[in-house]
């Protein structure tokens, strides 16, 4: 199963350089790395990244992350994948450079 992490281009550059991603400031304040399912990623991009001119959406193999992935309910009634560890570069199976939040579903294809 694939899960998706939305990154700013600078975060992706750091991820590539370090070989791992330890989370954004928002992830750190939450205590886990926020991810989305394919069905959720477009709406997540619009909700949290609408003003960003460019994004990087990485597809992660949830199986390689093992028990660190927990599907947890949110206050809006959804269930999202939260990752309780750093994301290793070798769990990334695809990288999508996206020209803004409104283009996520178009770039990834209509899940």
Buried (B, 14 or more C-beta within 10 A) or exposed (E): EBBBBBBBBEBBEBBBEEEBBEBBEEBEEEEBBBBBBBEBBBBBBBEBBEEBEBBBBBBBBBEBBEEBBEEEEEEEEBEBBBBEBBBBBEBBEEEBEBEBBEBBBEBBEEE
